[in-house]
Amino acid sequence: NSKVKGLIVLFGATGDLASRKLYPALYRLYKRHLLSDNFAVIGTARREWSNDYYRQVVAGAVNNLVDDQAECQQFVSHFHYVSHDATDLAHYNILKAKMDELEATYETGENHLYYLSTAPSIFPKITKYLKEANIVTKQSNHRVILEKPFGSDLASAQKLNDSLSDTFKDNDIYRIDHYLGKEMVQNILALRYFNPFIEAIWNHHYIDNIQITLSEDMPVGTRGGYYDKSGAIRDMFQNHILQIMALVGMTLPEHYSPESVHEAKIDFLKSIPSFTTQQAEQCTVRGQYQTNDNNVVDYLKEPEVDANSTTETFLAGRIRVNNERWQGVPFYFRTGKALGEKYTTVQIILNPRVYKDEETEVVPDSEKPRLTFFIQPECGVQLYLNEKQAGQDLRPQIQLLDHDWRKSAQYVEEPYEKLIYNTLLGDPTYFTTWNELREQWRIVDSIIAGWHEINHSKLDQYPAGTHGPKQAYNLLERYHNEWIDLD
Ligand code: BG6
């Protein structure tokens, strides 16, 4: 791991994401000596803050990571605040002057990173003005990181991408999907890559079905204004779920490089057919949470949510992949707010051997061998294998082979820590390319178009604190599968 230097310009410096994720991520890198002393951050936003106040905010945001106050003071001294109206071209001259000054003071070199953590509606304006004010020129080393949402459908995403491409080279655009920065999400590829025997069974001959669960216990809370326009399909499926699915389903490239990984993911996403209206109706389940009298109110009563909203807070579905490797293997997914527990798992359910003398040929998924990736809150991989039941007969019994990361003292990086560092190094492997996003939106748009055709008629209520609507269980039952729940 090498030390990086650079100048980071953060738009939206007074925002929630900056305090919750970005400042702590930078501090972790600093503590681990991955960020050299030749770095500076310009925080910008509309509010009139002083440098001193800004540094107090940054110090407050990293407070629980500090074990040496002097080190923390040293860290925050690299932060500078510029009050800036991002929609006013004249302000970019002030920004440019500050950038020149700090580049000289900190000897940051020509490594510039623009972090757009503002309302997405002003992304195009910011990048346009960065170019018009001669801050970003295509010759020098400038990268931009964008927070989601990247568009609200394919057409708007395309428009946004076009406007970014006017200022930045495509491989300098880092579209963040923070799930790709999670250690265990990256481990999906690593496990396949480093264990050829696993890759040998990674196909329809050995895999029965795949289940991806992103369960969240928190309700929508204060984010109703944003969420009601997005729903689970745009908030979680379009990005995180499809990206995890791509890492599971893609063909492993012979040589590992950012380009080869991206190409393999695009090929996989392209092999997911757009949904027909009938498939959107039959292969998805949409739900909305209701109060459980336990601190959670009905979704329809959440602040800034339309009282007649038909936005889904739960989504489950079944995807067929149209290629040789995955012939006949369903990819199931589910995600929801206000469910019983916060966890993310990927279950690779393997084909069982069916015994002639068994009463039924249908083996429940919970009794099939399986490989489980625990992505969060704990990291881990578990393998369940069928062994012989003790006794005279040759009968299978499912048993756990366990590797629990909690038991090994490895440092697990935070997603933003990993991803910001990768950007400063110019490594785009775990970011989404435009071609991937285009395929993701194509799939999502086809599902939403199907729902519009059927008038959003299927919206199933579920009590908060549960596993979601029972219709999500019925969906799998129809295909003789069952969700593997954690409890
Ligand atoms: C975000 C969504 O992308 O991911 C949120 O907008 C969601 O609605 C969050 O809560 C989940 O991320 P994590 O890392 O907490 O699982």
Residues whose N, C-alpha, C, O or C-beta is under 5 A from the ligand:
A	BS01	BG6	D235
